[in-house]
Amino acid sequence: MDLDVNTLFLVTIYVESLLGLLLLFAWVQNTAIHAVAWWASAHFLRAASITLFGAYGQLPDLLTIDLANAVLLTSFAATWTGARLFEGRRLAPAGLVAGAAVWLIANRLPVVASSVEARAWLGGAIIASYTWLACAEFWRGRAERLVSRLPAMVMLFAHGALFLLRTPLSVMLPWAPSNHLFGSVWLTVLSSEALLLTIAIAFILLAMGKERAEQSHRTAALVDPLTGLVNRRGFFAKIERISERQAANPQLAAVLLVDLDHFKSINDRFGHAVGDRVLQVFAESATQTVRPSDFVGRLGGEEFAAVLHNIGRERALVIAERMRVSFAQASQMVDGCPVGATASVGLAFSDTPDFDLSELLVQADKALYEAKERGRNRVEVANDASLRTPDPAASLAQSAA
């Protein structure tokens, strides 16, 4: 049975509209991922362009050919724009309208306006360029491991390649109602291919948006919203990976337990808003102090912890001391208030394959307690008097003597 052109147009309009509504509904459920809204708009634009194509002979050619093609090309530009936003890049207004602008300007040239082949090649090349650019955006963000990323790239690349293939096939076969082969087979095959790939791409893009949202929710569950550090749950999750590395290749590791001194009095004197800002100041200074391979977490309240893996004892002590000093300097004035906050640090080491964080935290907590007993604003090392830091007041007195 032959599938006539009008039926293909109607089916395509319905499918594009439904896909647009599906993606729009998904975006309304999670408006944080703006790319999904752009992908929805791409389907609505394609439905509009095909509607204009279907009115050929009933409306002026300016609408059914020039405008319809411009809208169609803009729809693929919207897909590319969504890919850019999905990968954290900025909106590119010039690129969004470039394809349609090139098409409209080129059609004013006699050499293009008088040749159906030239217009077909130009349109196919612009569509292929936008789909391949979208594919390149996803490739750029491949560091984020999404299962749906590779299928999306493959389908977008294939879609662009097939658009270039459709042009020579359309040119090779004469466009005439009497050509039964073209009318009943080739046009149906080529149009069905585009429609099926469009459906597949829509669903894979929807899957990418859903996968990103799920990852964001999982990340949010492991991150402290105030400081941006991993929370207690996230801290212990990271420790599992450290334990695996330690079991395979034992290295000296250090655990720092940090408590902000007299934090309750800071809240009482300056208010909780300033207290929250003090916590953020510590998080910022601590993350700048440790190495990229280390990590810092907020265990709760004003208590923080850090893990330094594969590090020497002296180096770990230097980092702990630098963390204490940098925070004391950064917190002298907080939001215009003379806070002058300080921190006490307990430090424990482990070089065994069995990386027992609970035991290390117990040792670090004992060292932290000793730091507070000896006057606060200092670093103490568990079970290692040789690495104990001197009392700041005693050092000052010795210098004066």
C-alpha positions in Angstrom: 0.0 0.0 0.0 1.3 3.4 -0.9 1.7 6.1 1.7 0.9 9.4 0.1 2.8 12.7 0.9 -0.2 14.3 2.7 -0.4 11.4 5.1 3.3 11.6 5.8 3.0 15.3 6.5 0.1 14.8 8.9 1.8 11.9 10.7 5.0 13.9 11.1 3.1 17.0 12.4 1.3 14.9 15.0 4.5 13.1 16.1 6.6 16.3 16.3 3.9 18.0 18.3 3.5 15.1 20.7 7.3 14.8 21.2 7.4 18.6 21.9 4.6 18.2 24.5 6.4 15.2 26.0 9.7 17.1 26.4 7.9 20.2 27.6 6.1 18.2 30.3 9.4 16.7 31.4 10.9 20.2 31.6 8.0 21.5 33.7 8.7 18.7 36.2 12.3 19.8 36.5 12.8 23.3 35.2 16.5 23.4 36.3 17.5 21.6 33.1 16.8 24.3 30.5 18.1 22.2 27.6 15.0 20.0 27.7 12.8 23.1 27.1 15.0 24.0 24.0 14.6 20.4 22.7 10.9 20.7 23.1 10.9 23.9 21.2 12.8 22.2 18.4 9.9 19.8 17.9 7.3 22.5 17.9 9.3 24.4 15.3 9.5 21.4 13.1 5.8 20.8 13.4 5.2 24.4 12.4 7.6 24.2 9.4 6.0 21.0 8.1 2.6 22.6 8.5 3.8 25.4 6.2 5.3 22.9 3.8 1.9 21.2 3.6 0.2 24.4 2.6 2.3 24.6 -0.6 0.1 25.9 -3.5 -2.4 27.4 -1.1 -0.2 30.0 0.4 2.5 32.2 -1.1 5.9 30.5 -1.8 7.5 33.1 0.6 5.7 31.2 3.4 5.6 27.6 2.2 9.2 27.5 1.0 11.4 30.3 2.3 9.8 30.7 5.8 9.1 27.0 6.2 12.8 26.1 5.5 14.0 28.9 7.8 11.8 27.6 10.6 13.0 24.0 9.9 16.6 25.0 10.1 16.0 27.0 13.3 14.5 23.9 14.9 17.8 22.0 14.4 19.6 25.1 15.8 17.4 24.8 18.9 18.5 21.2 19.3 22.2 22.3 19.1 21.4 25.2 21.6 19.9 22.7 24.0 23.1 20.6 23.8 25.2 23.7 24.6 23.1 24.6 27.6 23.1 20.9 28.7 26.9 21.0 28.8 27.0 24.2 30.8 27.9 26.5 27.9 26.3 29.9 27.1 23.5 30.6 24.7 24.8 31.6 21.3 22.1 33.8 19.7 24.2 34.3 16.5 24.5 30.6 16.0 20.8 30.1 16.7 19.8 32.2 13.7 22.8 31.7 11.4 21.4 28.7 9.5 18.1 30.4 8.7 19.9 33.7 7.8 22.3 31.8 5.4 19.4 30.1 3.8 17.3 33.2 3.3 20.3 35.2 1.9 21.5 32.4 -0.3 18.0 32.1 -1.8 18.2 35.7 -3.0 21.1 34.6 -5.2 20.1 33.6 -8.7 22.5 30.6 -8.8 20.7 29.1 -5.8 17.2 30.3 -6.4 17.1 28.8 -9.8 18.4 25.3 -8.7 16.4 22.8 -6.7 19.6 20.8 -6.3 21.5 23.7 -4.8 18.8 24.5 -2.3 18.6 20.8 -1.3 22.3 20.6 -0.8 22.4 23.9 1.2 19.5 22.9 3.5 21.0 19.4 4.1 24.4 20.8 4.8 23.0 23.3 7.4 20.9 20.6 9.1 23.9 18.2 9.2 26.1 21.0 10.6 23.7 21.7 13.5 23.2 18.0 14.3 27.0 17.4 14.2 27.6 20.5 16.4 25.1 19.1 18.9 27.0 15.8 18.8 30.3 17.7 19.4 28.8 19.4 22.4 27.9 16.1 24.0 31.4 14.8 23.2 32.9 17.9 24.9 31.1 17.0 28.1 32.0 13.3 28.0 33.8 13.6 31.4 30.4 13.4 33.0 29.5 9.7 32.8 26.0 9.5 31.4 24.9 6.1 30.0 22.7 7.9 27.4 25.4 10.2 26.1 27.0 7.8 23.6 23.7 6.7 22.0 22.7 10.3 21.7 26.0 11.2 19.9 25.7 8.2 17.6 22.1 9.0 16.6 22.8 12.7 16.1 25.8 11.9 13.9 23.8 9.4 11.8 20.9 11.8 11.5 23.2 14.5 10.1 24.9 12.0 7.7 21.6 10.8 6.4 20.4 14.3 5.8 23.4 14.7 3.5 22.6 11.3 1.9 19.0 12.2 1.2 20.0 15.1 -1.0 21.7 13.1 -3.7 19.1 10.4 -3.6 16.4 13.0 -4.1 18.3 14.5 -7.0 19.0 11.2 -8.6 15.3 10.2 -8.8 13.0 12.5 -10.8 10.3 14.3 -8.9 7.2 13.4 -10.8 3.8 11.9 -9.7 4.2 9.3 -12.4 7.3 7.9 -10.9 5.8 5.1 -8.9 9.2 4.0 -7.5 9.9 7.4 -6.0 6.4 8.2 -4.9 5.7 4.9 -3.2 9.1 3.7 -1.9 11.9 6.2 -1.8 10.0 9.2 -0.5 8.3 6.9 2.1 11.7 5.4 3.1 13.5 8.7 3.4 10.7 10.5 5.3 10.2 7.5 7.6 13.9 7.4 8.4 13.9 11.0 9.4 10.8 10.6 11.5 12.0 7.4 13.3 15.4 9.0 14.0 13.6 12.1 15.3 11.6 10.0 17.7 14.6 8.0 18.8 16.7 11.2 19.4 13.8 12.8 21.3 13.6 9.9 23.7 17.4 9.6 24.2 17.6 13.3 24.9 14.8 12.9 27.4 16.7 10.1 29.0 19.8 12.3 29.2 17.8 15.0 31.0 16.3 12.4 33.4 19.7 10.9 34.0 21.3 14.3 34.7 18.4 15.1 37.2 18.9 11.8 39.0 22.6 12.4 39.3 21.9 15.9 40.6 19.6 14.5 43.3 22.2 11.9 44.3 24.8 14.6 44.5 22.6 16.8 46.5 22.1 14.0 49.0 25.9 13.9 49.6 26.6 17.6 49.7 26.2 20.1 52.5 24.1 22.9 50.9 25.6 25.7 53.1 29.3 25.1 52.5 29.3 23.0 49.3 31.5 20.4 51.0 30.5 16.7 51.2 28.3 16.0 54.2 28.8 13.2 56.6 27.2 10.7 54.3 29.3 11.9 51.3 32.4 11.9 53.4 32.1 8.2 54.3 31.2 7.4 50.7 34.5 8.9 49.6 36.3 7.1 52.3 35.2 3.8 50.7 37.2 4.6 47.6 40.2 5.6 49.8 39.9 2.2 51.6 39.9 0.4 48.2 43.1 2.2 47.1 44.7 1.7 50.5 44.0 -2.1 50.4 45.5 -2.4 47.0 48.5 -0.2 47.7 49.0 0.9 51.3 50.2 4.5 51.7 50.5 6.8 54.6 47.2 8.7 55.0 46.2 11.4 57.4 42.8 12.2 58.9 42.2 15.7 60.2 39.3 16.5 62.6 38.6 20.2 62.9 36.4 22.0 65.3 35.7 25.8 65.2 36.5 27.3 68.6 33.7 29.0 70.6 31.4 28.8 67.6 28.3 29.1 69.8 29.5 32.5 71.1 30.0 33.7 67.5 26.3 32.9 66.8 25.3 34.6 70.1 27.3 37.8 69.4 26.9 38.3 65.7 23.9 36.2 64.7 23.4 33.0 62.9 23.8 34.7 59.4 27.4 35.6 60.3 27.9 32.2 61.9 26.8 30.5 58.6 29.2 32.8 56.8 32.0 31.7 59.1 31.4 28.1 58.2 31.6 29.1 54.6 34.8 30.9 55.1 36.4 27.9 56.7 35.2 25.6 53.8 36.7 28.0 51.3 40.0 28.4 53.1 40.3 24.6 53.8 39.6 23.5 50.2 42.3 26.0 49.1 44.8 24.6 51.6 44.6 20.9 50.8 45.8 19.2 47.6 43.5 18.4 44.7 43.7 14.7 45.5 42.5 15.4 49.1 39.0 16.2 50.3 37.3 18.1 53.1 33.8 17.4 54.5 31.5 18.8 57.0 30.5 16.2 59.6 27.9 18.4 61.3 27.6 21.7 63.1 31.0 23.3 63.3 32.9 20.0 62.9 34.8 19.3 59.8 37.1 16.5 58.6 39.7 16.0 55.9 41.5 13.1 54.5 45.1 13.4 53.0 46.1 10.3 51.1 49.6 9.3 50.2 51.3 12.0 52.2 54.3 12.3 54.6 53.8 13.1 58.2 55.7 16.4 58.1 53.8 17.4 55.0 50.4 16.5 56.6 51.3 18.6 59.6 52.2 21.6 57.4 48.9 21.4 55.7 47.0 21.1 59.0 48.9 24.1 60.4 48.3 26.1 57.2 44.6 25.3 57.3 44.4 26.6 60.9 46.4 29.8 60.1 44.6 30.6 56.8 41.2 30.3 58.5 42.3 32.5 61.4 43.4 35.2 59.0 40.3 34.9 56.7 37.9 35.1 59.6 39.3 38.3 61.2 36.5 40.3 59.6 33.4 38.5 58.3 30.7 40.6 56.6 32.0 43.7 58.4 32.0 42.0 61.8 35.3 41.5 63.9 34.7 37.8 64.4 38.3 36.6 64.7 37.4 32.9 64.7 39.9 30.1 65.2 40.0 26.4 64.8 41.5 23.4 66.7 42.8 20.4 64.7 43.3 16.8 65.7 45.5 14.8 63.3 45.8 11.0 63.1 47.8 8.8 60.7 47.4 5.3 59.1 49.7 3.3 56.8 48.0 -0.1 57.1 46.0 -1.8 54.3 43.0 -1.8 56.7 41.9 1.9 56.5 39.6 2.0 59.5 38.1 5.5 59.4 36.1 5.1 62.6 39.3 4.3 64.5 41.2 7.1 62.9 38.4 9.5 63.8 38.5 8.3 67.4 42.3 9.0 67.5 41.9 12.4 65.8 39.1 13.3 68.2 41.4 12.5 71.1 44.0 14.8 69.6 41.4 17.4 69.0 40.3 17.2 72.6 44.0 17.7 73.6 44.2 20.7 71.3 41.3 22.3 73.1 42.6 21.4 76.5 45.9 23.2 75.6 44.3 26.4 74.7 42.6 25.9 71.3 43.7 27.4 68.0 46.4 24.7 67.5 47.1 21.4 65.9 47.7 18.2 67.9 48.8 14.8 66.5 47.5 11.6 68.0 50.0 9.4 69.7 53.0 11.3 68.4 54.6 13.8 70.8 57.5 14.4 68.3 55.1 16.0 65.9 53.2 18.0 68.5 53.0 21.7 67.6 54.3 24.1 70.2 51.9 26.4 72.2 51.6 29.7 70.3 51.9 31.7 73.6 55.0 29.8 74.7 56.7 30.3 71.3 56.0 34.0 71.5 57.5 34.1 75.0 60.6 32.3 73.9 61.0 34.7 71.0 60.7 37.7 73.3 63.3 36.2 75.7 
